[in-house]
């Protein structure tokens, strides 16, 4: 009699993949903060991180198509990955725009990027907590911390934007306003990721 062989369905570590993508994004946003604080060489690291994170995002999406079960709903995994990817893409675009306009970062941008980095670290903590059973409260607390840091960024943005009214150089005013707005939009995207963490936890409850 021919013996039947049974194969278990694939169970790739999709949350591990998401953690990897998030860790690279943290590295990229911290490089952005270093760039904004005056280390021009960090611009290349921002770009490198964006490429590496893209590879992790694609691997995660492929894994989601074959995974028999996932710790979170596939939709939530996809949206968290997409949102995190967008944050780093926007950071890369900010650096490129500053280079194109010949407008280096200033003190306000440095402060905003530090808050962006703090928020991304909190998102990474939330993603790690999602991967560990019984730590949903830790995930939402980290998500809340991410949002609080971005509220501080928004205060810095408003003060900096108001200060532009005193600028005499129209070219400088236009460039700064665009870069400030890009940082504010990146912050909004990070908040969306934090809110998705909450949504994922609520759906599990």
Buried (B, 14 or more C-beta within 10 A) or exposed (E): EEEEEEEEEEEBBBBEBBBBBBBBBBBBBBBBBBBBBEEEEBBEBBBBBBEBBBEBBBBBBEBBEEBEEBBBEBEBBBBBBBBBBBBBBBBBBBBEBBEEBEBBBBEBBBBBBBBBBBBBBBBBBBBBBBBEEEBBEBBBBBBBBBBBBBEBBBEBBEEBBEEBEEBEEEEBBBBBBBBBEBBBBBBBBBBBBBBBBBBBBEEEE
